[in-house]
């Protein structure tokens, strides 16, 4: 039995695990309260998919033999939700996201809950929904789990100060602050520095370079090198939300997909653009509308709420390469 499993088994019956589980429950409840109040419909999406449900991070796919056909454990329900926006409007899903992370560290897990929304709207409306969701999650945890929060050392006073609107900085300014070249990826150390630089509060970083983001993010009308996207950076948790306006023009979308680095990575693993046929065909036949969406990593929000440096202490049963039970 490895050390990770031993640690997991020793932790099962501790007050810490029970407190964390209760806080997680209240955070999800707070998110659902916001979604319901805003008129979102919850949709159950598949967790065993073709590349359309597992293309968030191709390098970390879990491949599965599906009756002789290549399938994957899901990473995102985004494209499934997107297909429903024209007819259903505001939709969301809550489910697992699987990543084959080969290192057991303080930031990454192999499975985590992802809360995703898609709706007709733009980047400003999207940021407002993210703010509303996170604030509702924090308020619910404070209302229901103050004792549990205190028992694990969380700072309730810090959480009570969380309110909208969150601070915003453009990516081009953020990289200057941390001394990076335009086009560089922001690492966890950069995110932590920026969060502290802007007052240790939630921080939106907006308008990333197109070349480092997902293929179906909407290109910025004023600068074609950028996409209308934003990541939410949280103290302790780092990047907790990835979000953007989505490309809704079929011709542009297909061209972006066919030339994307993501597709090239997928082809190396035996996939092809045909994996996206249902998504593209649905858009071509039924059309789409201007829309936007996001994915909220629950464990990163929990990490922010608890004020913990190690994500393994921020969920009841953290799964990484060392803790499979």
Buried (B, 14 or more C-beta within 10 A) or exposed (E): EEEBEEEBEEBEEEEBBBBBEBBBBBBBBBBBBBBEEBEBBEBEBEBEBBBBBBBBBBEBBBBBEEEEEBBBBBBBBBBBBBBBBBEBBBBBBBBBBBBBBEEBEEBBBBBBBBBBBBBBBEBEEBBBBBBBBBBBBBBBBBEBBEEBBEBBEBEBEBBEEBEEEBBBBBBBEBBEEBEBEEEBEBEBEBBBBBBEBBEBBBBBBBBBBBEBBBBBBBBBEEEEEBBBBBBBBBBBBBBBBBBBBBBBBBEEBBEBBEEBEBBEBBBEEEBEBEBBEBBBEBBEEEEBEBBBBBBBBBBBBBBBBBBBEEBBBBBBBBBBBBBEE
